[in-house]
Amino acid sequence: MRKIQMVDLQNQYFKIKNEVDNAVLNVMESAQFINGSEVKYFQKEMEEYLNVKNVIPCANGTDALQIALMALGLEEGDEVITADFTFAATVEVIHLLKLKSVLVDVDYDTFTIDPEKIRQAITPKTKAIIPVHLFGQCANMEEILKIAKEHNLFVIEDNAQAIGAEYTFSDGSVKKSGTMGTIGTTSFFPSKNLGCYGDGGAIFTNDDDLAYKIRGIVNHGMYERYYHDEVGVNSRLDSIQAAILRRKLPYLDHYNDARRKVADHYDEVFANHPNILIPKRYEKSTHVFHQYTLRILNGKRNELQQFLAEKEIPAMIYYPVALRKQKAYFQESNDAYFVNTDKLLNQVISLPMHTELDEEQLKYITNAVLKFMK
């Protein structure tokens, strides 16, 4: 049996090695390392895939979030509502810009931000909401967009973990994750469903005026060389990474289907276990399973992780500490308002999830989990 990895990028690469190698060599030969043709082609191909008017590539997913907030003209002290249960980058950028993060609880079953908690957290200083499409499926965007419209708020979708997921609205319309709010952002970190071989990110919007502003911000605030109209940053997707992403984009739906098949296998094995809850698949959103995250109900999550490690099965805890209790972002809070987050912190464990898992590996993983949980 091949070694089990949390993410197997090497074997995924081997399957498209010739395409990727040739693309990279072409960039080397062209010497168009920054803003070359590969970046421009990738931008257009992402716009077509997402059915969005504007894709602006940038250096990484954290930059994408920061630049999105910068483009909205928020002022110091303005409040941005987001989930307490997610990766720190989502609040990191809020604090870097001297805005105020307002953290709220998530839905226990989907792990995504609870719209009712958003409603309760809105104040006159609230200016934006950042829903995180956590672990591979969309938050309740129909309700979030309704709240945003009622209160004239911006919506920035953190789509780092759900690229390719689709959301179906009550009227039957379907949109890709990251294309429903004011701005969408994503990361192309190597382990993402669409990952490059370094750092990379992108920003999406259907608002042409916002897109124009964002294009300036990512390039030192310049629209004309050496004329700086905005306070900007240096955040560009390099041509080599764009070339890699161009060759992987046509496989994205296939990659997501492969992840769903792995999730189907896990679901079938664990569905009826009294002390395991499998991930809920939200009826309005497809799930692309960036992570496959179980909830362990018998209080032995940490022991399970250790047992799996002894069997050479990696398993990760996303996330062990609430953002509101992190030293850098500490907020005085009433734990009664974060019941679901605090339960999840002690229950969640993510099993290996990637496109290269085979039947032998899956059987070994599931048998090990069941052996411990018997």
Steps between C-alpha positions, in 0.01 A plus 500: 500500500622849418572729793185683606527876487260774605548645152683312223623771264783293359286230340251757378790680329631182337169458315537839329878523512559554129239775475631683803868459415450631147299796628768594751779464243308723260489772764871461562574532130273802460650673807156653568515432871269779623163581339584282202255350255437198723357729771270671250380170353441353845299806604271462197461125546407545867243764403345251258506214750343706776268698271617821667588827327833567669776280641805681639787262583721585800780353708303292752162451662574718802595789272176441311299556818701806600476659155125435489457691826731779381290544185181563698623823658438393858621724781687420820265349757239383250363158593527186291300193602649156441510151646679409822573153361741538208864560410659815641566668163136608486537719810869573456431736210221676691741584779784597265272768354401619850141391452310316772421132465166391642506124543183293506402135535463248219239242408587172673423278203654696212785675689414825318394835646151514652290773330290555811815574700598751231167679548554518874851645461416790267556850640510846339875446447460173310617540141570149368447127545762236413334159469753217478410207276668265743627150416352508149139615499327836487359684797128591493557772241137568419430602858833682538440704186150583622640628831767699316241665276278589797791670680698630198804283578778371279547122470849358445498125439802316638507224242845358573358154577208465259614589148267327254207457739159614376215664691134471394266786592127464568419628151704217348794715395844351558824684569856392569640558846681832521281672240192586707617778729646844438845340467626143513849388593692176471837340567704281267718363781630159384261295716187677374263327258653721230854552622818629340856401594566799723280785616218652301157654534225685318217747549165480320231763443220589260539867590716662230578807709621287790702286261673810364589612850626153598723480193668818613535391862676173412759697300619768744188708438603567138274520196770678303865412561655713778170684567360376831129576542432257785685377803585159363703188559727279292293184453530322167457141385822413319493353152636158599222448755241625250630253243463214750149611595397522134593134452321395819179703454355264235535218754336686790153347461661156465704564816187605688313191378787282624480664840125439514555130426742479791243677719231256382720210613560657841130583537392145425734353761435750780136602443340283767768510768352630829806707590587640156321774309586521132510839323158639411456579133307827489208458262556834322870449435708236333793386712855483361652355820811704548492318833304198617421586860341264750358589839599255773235489773657283772759753613791298358585709194859568609555134583370405157745737335786344696384148416487583129847656517632173643347327196675755274170662406514881513193673642471869573299713740361806322481698729605445862453857634221749435613823337347703780737325742817529294757727661526726194123546460372450853150636565306505822199285425214308649560133424124447498494672159754251356351165594552339160852629450608377841347156441674469164839595643487186712344266245633562149764289331581502128603181323728481194323655204645539153465383142748212519354288780444141388271226628775325697591821681139588573430156643808524721394846628139408570588170665739682731238756600240228565748293698563791736134603521357153562 
